[in-house]
Amino acid sequence: MERNIVICTVGTSLFESNLKRINDLQEALKPENWKAIQEAYLGKKWQNLSRELIKVEPSHRICGAEINTIYDLVYKKQRPLQKLYLLVSDTETGEETGKVLKTYFTEHPKFSFNEVEFYKVDKLQDQNPRDFKMYGLRNLVRKIGEIIQRVGGPEQVMIDATGGYKAQIAIAVLIGQVLNIPVSYKHERFSEIIEFPPLPVSFDYRILGENSDLLAAFESGSSTLTDKELIISEVDERFRVFIEEVPVDNTTLYALSPIGALFLLGYRLRYPRIPNLIPAGELKKAPNFREDHYPIGFKEYVTKLWQDIPWIITTHSLPYNKQRSIKNISFYVKEIDGKQKLIGTYLDKNGFGARFDLIITDPSLEGLIWAADYLNREYCK
């Protein structure tokens, strides 16, 4: 299958390094219509600017890294590109650059894209380093993931990681490695594109199953946890690499790191479904509850879950040990008596919690991990 969809990270060098300084270029390096380009840029007439840039050879440095590399991919590398998705920073300049590039690639006669769109990545900006670190790069991963899922998977996709912040470029390259997507990069002084072919890189997704409840906590609400909500010393050491830690005033905030977001994205793209997780049919058996005092709504919640999901065979309430550690409704995989089990937790409005295990039609580790992630996404919002 040919890769005909390109996701392009976009910087601001077209404006900041090229157009703002066009008057300073040596005469021999200026395009013939440089004054019209400058007038459109200074007047913020973005459609006019796009059309003036179209008159310039796409390989000309004044057109910027994004145009240069897309042109090289189409004409030097002979890539049959049909769709282009531009990811811009959460800045005014980023959005303006996106508008110019969208018009440029839509109207240029040398390109035949049937779809060109640009997306602003929330909090991907350099005015607030904390937001950039905790949210911006993670949102970049999520946006790339959304696009890949929307177009049907990574098989037709390639990434152009030429534009943007250095950290943004690094993350884009890593995404390519993990998701088996080729990545292109071109430095402004290079005459050729550098291509990073996919490498056999993968994560140990058992970590996801065992910490699926914590991942769900990071994905919900404000997407951050305080040092009162998360005792970092109690977190699985293997999982800590996926957590970003930022001191704020007299407390510490924890968030899912860009690598953590990539971990989740990689898993969900590789395993959109589990073939052996089939309806239980006649195997279905009503939930079993021990003779205990339960949290408010616990039995009703578990019973409805069992009724709603066809691949849950039955459930059993578990003994009351360490129920004080229950912080929310969540699901995770845990080894109990030598067997991997899918565990659910429930917490009522009074902070009273209980646990239960779920018997599903695919008891393999792969089935349990997928079920934990699915249940957290669908039932822990």
C-alpha positions, 0 to 999 in steps of 0.5 A: 500500500502506497503512503499517500497521506502526509502529516506535516509539523509546521513552524513559524520560520516562513514568517519569522526567518524568511518573509520578515527579512526578505528585504535583507536578502541579497538581490540575487536571492530575492524572487522577482515578485519579492515586493508583492510578497512583502506587501502581502505579508506586512498587510496580513493579506494571507490569501494574496501572500499564498498566491504570490508565493505560488509564483515562486519556484517551490524549491526556493528557500523563501518558500520555507521548510514546509513547502520545500520538503513537500515539493521534494517528496512529490517531485524528487521522491515521487510520493503520490501524496493526496492528503496533507494535514498541517499541525501548527502551534497554538500562536497567532503566527502559527494559525496565520502560517496554517492559513497561508499554507492551506491556500498555497497547497490547495491552489498550486498547480504543481500539487494535486491534493484532494484534501488540505487541512491545518490544525492548531495544537492546543498549548503548543507554544513557547510563552508558557514553558510549563504548558508546553511541557505538560500539555503541548507535546502530549496534545501533538501526539493526540492530534497525530493519533486522531488523524491516523485513526480517522484516515484508517490507520498508519499504513498510508501515512508518512510524517514530515517533521521538518517544521516546528520546535525542536522538541516537536520534531523529536516527538514526531520522529519518535511517533514514526518509529513506534507506529511504523511510519516513515518520517522525513526531515530536511534541515534548511542547509541540506539539499536532500531530505533525510528519511527515518525508516521505521524501526522494530520498536515496541512497548511492553503493553503489560504495563498498560494493563497493570496501570490502566486505572492510573492512565484513565485518571490522567485522561479524565478531568483536568488530566493532572493529579496533585501529589495528594492524589498520586503518591509517586513512590507507590507508582510502578517504577516501569510506569514512571517514565510515562509521568511528567512531574512539574512543581507548582507553588507548594505542590507537585503536579503530575501529568501523562508525559508525551511518551505516555501519550504515545504509549497509549496511542501506539497500543490503541492503533495496534489493537483497535479490537480483540477478535476473540472477545466475542459475546458470551451468549448462553455462558452469561451468568448473573453477578455474584456478590458476597454477603458484605456491606457494599458502597451505595450503588455498587451492586446496581453499577456492576449489574448494569455493566454486566448487562451492557457488555456482551463479552462479560460472562460474569463478575464476582465481588472481592474481599475488603482488603486495601479498600481505602486505596480505592480512589475512583471507578476504574479497571486494571489487570492484576495477577492474583494466585498466579492468574491474570485477572481483570479487576474493577473498582467502585467508589461511592459519594461517601468515599466507600469503595469496593472491588470486583473481578470480571470474567470475560470471553477472552481470558488471555493477557491480550484480551484482559489488557484491551478490556481494561483500557476499553472499560476505562475509556467508556465507563470511567468518564 
